[in-house]
């Protein structure tokens, strides 16, 4: 397995985990509307983290 294949695998796993986390946050905010604002802040933080990891993986 080459380094490029490993980067693609890590990227795929990151996308899958982020999708699951966003789905879970959407479900929780639907069931408990009072948590919508904290979850928006958390999803914003997750977006920044994903962007940073994307920049690192492209180098």
Gaussian input, Z-matrix of N, CA and C with variables (Angstrom, degrees):
# hf/3-21g

backbone

0 1
 N
 C     1     B1
 C     2     B2     1     A1
 N     3     B3     2     A2     1     D1
 C     4     B4     3     A3     2     D2
 C     5     B5     4     A4     3     D3
 N     6     B6     5     A5     4     D4
 C     7     B7     6     A6     5     D5
 C     8     B8     7     A7     6     D6
 N     9     B9     8     A8     7     D7
 C    10    B10     9     A9     8     D8
 C    11    B11    10    A10     9     D9
 N    12    B12    11    A11    10    D10
 C    13    B13    12    A12    11    D11
 C    14    B14    13    A13    12    D12
 N    15    B15    14    A14    13    D13
 C    16    B16    15    A15    14    D14
 C    17    B17    16    A16    15    D15
 N    18    B18    17    A17    16    D16
 C    19    B19    18    A18    17    D17
 C    20    B20    19    A19    18    D18
 N    21    B21    20    A20    19    D19
 C    22    B22    21    A21    20    D20
 C    23    B23    22    A22    21    D21
 N    24    B24    23    A23    22    D22
 C    25    B25    24    A24    23    D23
 C    26    B26    25    A25    24    D24
 N    27    B27    26    A26    25    D25
 C    28    B28    27    A27    26    D26
 C    29    B29    28    A28    27    D27
 N    30    B30    29    A29    28    D28
 C    31    B31    30    A30    29    D29
 C    32    B32    31    A31    30    D30
 N    33    B33    32    A32    31    D31
 C    34    B34    33    A33    32    D32
 C    35    B35    34    A34    33    D33
 N    36    B36    35    A35    34    D34
 C    37    B37    36    A36    35    D35
 C    38    B38    37    A37    36    D36
 N    39    B39    38    A38    37    D37
 C    40    B40    39    A39    38    D38
 C    41    B41    40    A40    39    D39
 N    42    B42    41    A41    40    D40
 C    43    B43    42    A42    41    D41
 C    44    B44    43    A43    42    D42
 N    45    B45    44    A44    43    D43
 C    46    B46    45    A45    44    D44
 C    47    B47    46    A46    45    D45
 N    48    B48    47    A47    46    D46
 C    49    B49    48    A48    47    D47
 C    50    B50    49    A49    48    D48
 N    51    B51    50    A50    49    D49
 C    52    B52    51    A51    50    D50
 C    53    B53    52    A52    51    D51
 N    54    B54    53    A53    52    D52
 C    55    B55    54    A54    53    D53
 C    56    B56    55    A55    54    D54
 N    57    B57    56    A56    55    D55
 C    58    B58    57    A57    56    D56
 C    59    B59    58    A58    57    D57
 N    60    B60    59    A59    58    D58
 C    61    B61    60    A60    59    D59
 C    62    B62    61    A61    60    D60
 N    63    B63    62    A62    61    D61
 C    64    B64    63    A63    62    D62
 C    65    B65    64    A64    63    D63
 N    66    B66    65    A65    64    D64
 C    67    B67    66    A66    65    D65
 C    68    B68    67    A67    66    D66
 N    69    B69    68    A68    67    D67
 C    70    B70    69    A69    68    D68
 C    71    B71    70    A70    69    D69
 N    72    B72    71    A71    70    D70
 C    73    B73    72    A72    71    D71
 C    74    B74    73    A73    72    D72
 N    75    B75    74    A74    73    D73
 C    76    B76    75    A75    74    D74
 C    77    B77    76    A76    75    D75
 N    78    B78    77    A77    76    D76
 C    79    B79    78    A78    77    D77
 C    80    B80    79    A79    78    D78
 N    81    B81    80    A80    79    D79
 C    82    B82    81    A81    80    D80
 C    83    B83    82    A82    81    D81
 N    84    B84    83    A83    82    D82
 C    85    B85    84    A84    83    D83
 C    86    B86    85    A85    84    D84
 N    87    B87    86    A86    85    D85
 C    88    B88    87    A87    86    D86
 C    89    B89    88    A88    87    D87
 N    90    B90    89    A89    88    D88
 C    91    B91    90    A90    89    D89
 C    92    B92    91    A91    90    D90
 N    93    B93    92    A92    91    D91
 C    94    B94    93    A93    92    D92
 C    95    B95    94    A94    93    D93
 N    96    B96    95    A95    94    D94
 C    97    B97    96    A96    95    D95
 C    98    B98    97    A97    96    D96
 N    99    B99    98    A98    97    D97
 C   100   B100    99    A99    98    D98
 C   101   B101   100   A100    99    D99
 N   102   B102   101   A101   100   D100
 C   103   B103   102   A102   101   D101
 C   104   B104   103   A103   102   D102
 N   105   B105   104   A104   103   D103
 C   106   B106   105   A105   104   D104
 C   107   B107   106   A106   105   D105
 N   108   B108   107   A107   106   D106
 C   109   B109   108   A108   107   D107
 C   110   B110   109   A109   108   D108
 N   111   B111   110   A110   109   D109
 C   112   B112   111   A111   110   D110
 C   113   B113   112   A112   111   D111
 N   114   B114   113   A113   112   D112
 C   115   B115   114   A114   113   D113
 C   116   B116   115   A115   114   D114
 N   117   B117   116   A116   115   D115
 C   118   B118   117   A117   116   D116
 C   119   B119   118   A118   117   D117
 N   120   B120   119   A119   118   D118
 C   121   B121   120   A120   119   D119
 C   122   B122   121   A121   120   D120
 N   123   B123   122   A122   121   D121
 C   124   B124   123   A123   122   D122
 C   125   B125   124   A124   123   D123
 N   126   B126   125   A125   124   D124
 C   127   B127   126   A126   125   D125
 C   128   B128   127   A127   126   D126
 N   129   B129   128   A128   127   D127
 C   130   B130   129   A129   128   D128
 C   131   B131   130   A130   129   D129
 N   132   B132   131   A131   130   D130
 C   133   B133   132   A132   131   D131
 C   134   B134   133   A133   132   D132
 N   135   B135   134   A134   133   D133
 C   136   B136   135   A135   134   D134
 C   137   B137   136   A136   135   D135
 N   138   B138   137   A137   136   D136
 C   139   B139   138   A138   137   D137
 C   140   B140   139   A139   138   D138
 N   141   B141   140   A140   139   D139
 C   142   B142   141   A141   140   D140
 C   143   B143   142   A142   141   D141
 N   144   B144   143   A143   142   D142
 C   145   B145   144   A144   143   D143
 C   146   B146   145   A145   144   D144
 N   147   B147   146   A146   145   D145
 C   148   B148   147   A147   146   D146
 C   149   B149   148   A148   147   D147
 N   150   B150   149   A149   148   D148
 C   151   B151   150   A150   149   D149
 C   152   B152   151   A151   150   D150
 N   153   B153   152   A152   151   D151
 C   154   B154   153   A153   152   D152
 C   155   B155   154   A154   153   D153
 N   156   B156   155   A155   154   D154
 C   157   B157   156   A156   155   D155
 C   158   B158   157   A157   156   D156
 N   159   B159   158   A158   157   D157
 C   160   B160   159   A159   158   D158
 C   161   B161   160   A160   159   D159
 N   162   B162   161   A161   160   D160
 C   163   B163   162   A162   161   D161
 C   164   B164   163   A163   162   D162
 N   165   B165   164   A164   163   D163
 C   166   B166   165   A165   164   D164
 C   167   B167   166   A166   165   D165
 N   168   B168   167   A167   166   D166
 C   169   B169   168   A168   167   D167
 C   170   B170   169   A169   168   D168
 N   171   B171   170   A170   169   D169
 C   172   B172   171   A171   170   D170
 C   173   B173   172   A172   171   D171
 N   174   B174   173   A173   172   D172
 C   175   B175   174   A174   173   D173
 C   176   B176   175   A175   174   D174

   B1=1.4484
   B2=1.5302
   B3=1.3058
   B4=1.4612
   B5=1.5289
   B6=1.3141
   B7=1.4668
   B8=1.5203
   B9=1.3190
   B10=1.4587
   B11=1.5293
   B12=1.3389
   B13=1.4562
   B14=1.5248
   B15=1.3133
   B16=1.4543
   B17=1.5256
   B18=1.3230
   B19=1.4683
   B20=1.5268
   B21=1.3201
   B22=1.4600
   B23=1.5293
   B24=1.3167
   B25=1.4619
   B26=1.5208
   B27=1.3122
   B28=1.4674
   B29=1.5271
   B30=1.3263
   B31=1.4584
   B32=1.5252
   B33=1.3214
   B34=1.4582
   B35=1.5225
   B36=1.3198
   B37=1.4670
   B38=1.5237
   B39=1.3259
   B40=1.4578
   B41=1.5214
   B42=1.3110
   B43=1.4686
   B44=1.5234
   B45=1.3305
   B46=1.4613
   B47=1.5257
   B48=1.3150
   B49=1.4696
   B50=1.5218
   B51=1.3371
   B52=1.4688
   B53=1.5235
   B54=1.3186
   B55=1.4690
   B56=1.5196
   B57=1.3165
   B58=1.4654
   B59=1.5266
   B60=1.3267
   B61=1.4647
   B62=1.5278
   B63=1.3282
   B64=1.4623
   B65=1.5232
   B66=1.3206
   B67=1.4631
   B68=1.5193
   B69=1.3177
   B70=1.4658
   B71=1.5302
   B72=1.3349
   B73=1.4688
   B74=1.5254
   B75=1.3267
   B76=1.4590
   B77=1.5328
   B78=1.3215
   B79=1.4595
   B80=1.5306
   B81=1.3359
   B82=1.4675
   B83=1.5229
   B84=1.3341
   B85=1.4645
   B86=1.5245
   B87=1.3264
   B88=1.4677
   B89=1.5278
   B90=1.3306
   B91=1.4667
   B92=1.5188
   B93=1.3261
   B94=1.4561
   B95=1.5307
   B96=1.3293
   B97=1.4736
   B98=1.5279
   B99=1.3188
   B100=1.4678
   B101=1.5282
   B102=1.3224
   B103=1.4614
   B104=1.5244
   B105=1.3106
   B106=1.4631
   B107=1.5335
   B108=1.3291
   B109=1.4726
   B110=1.5256
   B111=1.3306
   B112=1.4678
   B113=1.5250
   B114=1.3266
   B115=1.4616
   B116=1.5212
   B117=1.3317
   B118=1.4583
   B119=1.5293
   B120=1.3124
   B121=1.4664
   B122=1.5273
   B123=1.3208
   B124=1.4647
   B125=1.5267
   B126=1.3227
   B127=1.4631
   B128=1.5235
   B129=1.3265
   B130=1.4610
   B131=1.5205
   B132=1.3081
   B133=1.4614
   B134=1.5152
   B135=1.3329
   B136=1.4699
   B137=1.5226
   B138=1.3151
   B139=1.4694
   B140=1.5247
   B141=1.3247
   B142=1.4677
   B143=1.5311
   B144=1.3250
   B145=1.4574
   B146=1.5269
   B147=1.3199
   B148=1.4634
   B149=1.5213
   B150=1.3204
   B151=1.4634
   B152=1.5273
   B153=1.3163
   B154=1.4748
   B155=1.5250
   B156=1.3087
   B157=1.4669
   B158=1.5314
   B159=1.3171
   B160=1.4618
   B161=1.5050
   B162=1.3241
   B163=1.4628
   B164=1.5170
   B165=1.3208
   B166=1.4620
   B167=1.5255
   B168=1.3302
   B169=1.4624
   B170=1.5259
   B171=1.3170
   B172=1.4611
   B173=1.5252
   B174=1.3167
   B175=1.4662
   B176=1.4710
   A1=107.55
   A2=115.75
   A3=119.65
   A4=110.60
   A5=114.64
   A6=119.92
   A7=110.66
   A8=117.92
   A9=120.99
   A10=110.86
   A11=116.81
   A12=120.24
   A13=110.91
   A14=116.33
   A15=120.80
   A16=110.56
   A17=117.63
   A18=121.29
   A19=110.37
   A20=116.77
   A21=120.04
   A22=111.39
   A23=116.66
   A24=120.68
   A25=111.02
   A26=117.12
   A27=121.17
   A28=110.09
   A29=116.92
   A30=120.75
   A31=110.97
   A32=117.62
   A33=121.58
   A34=110.92
   A35=117.19
   A36=120.65
   A37=111.40
   A38=116.96
   A39=120.74
   A40=110.91
   A41=116.91
   A42=120.91
   A43=110.49
   A44=117.41
   A45=120.40
   A46=112.08
   A47=117.00
   A48=120.46
   A49=110.65
   A50=117.23
   A51=120.19
   A52=110.66
   A53=117.42
   A54=120.64
   A55=111.86
   A56=116.72
   A57=119.75
   A58=111.64
   A59=116.57
   A60=120.05
   A61=110.66
   A62=117.27
   A63=119.48
   A64=111.35
   A65=116.87
   A66=119.98
   A67=112.11
   A68=116.40
   A69=120.28
   A70=110.84
   A71=116.99
   A72=119.42
   A73=111.26
   A74=117.07
   A75=119.88
   A76=110.77
   A77=116.89
   A78=121.00
   A79=111.29
   A80=116.73
   A81=120.46
   A82=110.86
   A83=117.52
   A84=118.84
   A85=111.26
   A86=118.21
   A87=121.13
   A88=110.16
   A89=116.24
   A90=120.06
   A91=112.95
   A92=117.97
   A93=123.05
   A94=108.74
   A95=117.94
   A96=120.64
   A97=114.22
   A98=118.69
   A99=120.48
   A100=111.23
   A101=117.81
   A102=121.18
   A103=112.75
   A104=118.28
   A105=120.97
   A106=111.63
   A107=117.91
   A108=120.00
   A109=112.32
   A110=120.41
   A111=118.53
   A112=112.76
   A113=116.48
   A114=118.49
   A115=111.62
   A116=118.23
   A117=120.42
   A118=109.97
   A119=116.94
   A120=120.59
   A121=110.05
   A122=117.02
   A123=120.82
   A124=110.92
   A125=117.62
   A126=119.37
   A127=110.91
   A128=117.91
   A129=120.33
   A130=111.29
   A131=116.08
   A132=120.29
   A133=111.76
   A134=116.58
   A135=120.14
   A136=110.57
   A137=117.44
   A138=120.55
   A139=110.96
   A140=116.20
   A141=119.58
   A142=110.33
   A143=117.32
   A144=121.24
   A145=110.95
   A146=117.05
   A147=120.92
   A148=110.49
   A149=117.24
   A150=120.27
   A151=110.64
   A152=117.02
   A153=120.35
   A154=111.19
   A155=116.71
   A156=120.40
   A157=109.79
   A158=117.39
   A159=120.80
   A160=112.54
   A161=116.33
   A162=120.23
   A163=110.60
   A164=116.98
   A165=120.97
   A166=110.41
   A167=116.97
   A168=119.91
   A169=112.69
   A170=117.64
   A171=119.41
   A172=112.33
   A173=119.01
   A174=121.41
   A175=112.66
   D1=124.95
   D2=-178.38
   D3=-84.38
   D4=170.09
   D5=-179.67
   D6=-64.44
   D7=-34.89
   D8=-179.96
   D9=-67.10
   D10=-38.63
   D11=176.45
   D12=-65.08
   D13=-38.58
   D14=179.06
   D15=-65.39
   D16=-39.68
   D17=178.01
   D18=-63.41
   D19=-41.84
   D20=179.00
   D21=-65.54
   D22=-39.16
   D23=178.49
   D24=-64.97
   D25=-44.00
   D26=178.23
   D27=-63.36
   D28=-41.15
   D29=178.52
   D30=-63.37
   D31=-43.50
   D32=177.87
   D33=-61.16
   D34=-45.39
   D35=178.77
   D36=-63.83
   D37=-38.10
   D38=177.93
   D39=-63.68
   D40=-42.45
   D41=178.93
   D42=-64.64
   D43=-42.10
   D44=179.24
   D45=-64.44
   D46=-44.00
   D47=179.41
   D48=-66.02
   D49=-41.08
   D50=178.09
   D51=-63.86
   D52=-39.56
   D53=177.37
   D54=-63.36
   D55=-43.13
   D56=177.13
   D57=-63.72
   D58=-41.57
   D59=-179.77
   D60=-65.91
   D61=-42.60
   D62=178.75
   D63=-65.69
   D64=-38.19
   D65=176.01
   D66=-63.12
   D67=-41.59
   D68=178.58
   D69=-65.63
   D70=-40.58
   D71=178.75
   D72=-66.92
   D73=-37.39
   D74=177.45
   D75=-64.42
   D76=-41.39
   D77=178.74
   D78=-64.04
   D79=-45.16
   D80=-179.22
   D81=-65.46
   D82=-40.57
   D83=-179.96
   D84=-70.36
   D85=-26.38
   D86=176.02
   D87=-72.83
   D88=-41.57
   D89=-179.08
   D90=-76.88
   D91=-32.69
   D92=-178.02
   D93=-129.34
   D94=86.79
   D95=-175.50
   D96=-59.73
   D97=-23.73
   D98=-179.98
   D99=-66.93
   D100=-20.43
   D101=-179.67
   D102=-90.37
   D103=3.65
   D104=-174.68
   D105=-63.04
   D106=-43.65
   D107=-178.12
   D108=-66.20
   D109=-47.62
   D110=176.66
   D111=-61.75
   D112=-34.06
   D113=179.17
   D114=-70.52
   D115=-31.48
   D116=176.43
   D117=-65.95
   D118=-39.90
   D119=177.08
   D120=-64.76
   D121=-41.95
   D122=179.31
   D123=-65.17
   D124=-40.72
   D125=179.54
   D126=-69.63
   D127=-31.94
   D128=174.04
   D129=-64.61
   D130=-41.52
   D131=176.24
   D132=-64.34
   D133=-38.83
   D134=177.72
   D135=-65.72
   D136=-36.83
   D137=178.56
   D138=-64.53
   D139=-40.46
   D140=177.14
   D141=-64.42
   D142=-41.05
   D143=178.85
   D144=-62.93
   D145=-44.21
   D146=179.37
   D147=-64.33
   D148=-39.22
   D149=178.56
   D150=-63.59
   D151=-42.18
   D152=179.13
   D153=-64.78
   D154=-42.51
   D155=178.79
   D156=-65.16
   D157=-38.54
   D158=176.77
   D159=-60.96
   D160=-41.47
   D161=177.57
   D162=-64.92
   D163=-40.40
   D164=179.70
   D165=-65.52
   D166=-41.38
   D167=-177.78
   D168=-69.63
   D169=-27.57
   D170=-178.66
   D171=-79.03
   D172=-14.02
   D173=179.71
   D174=-79.32

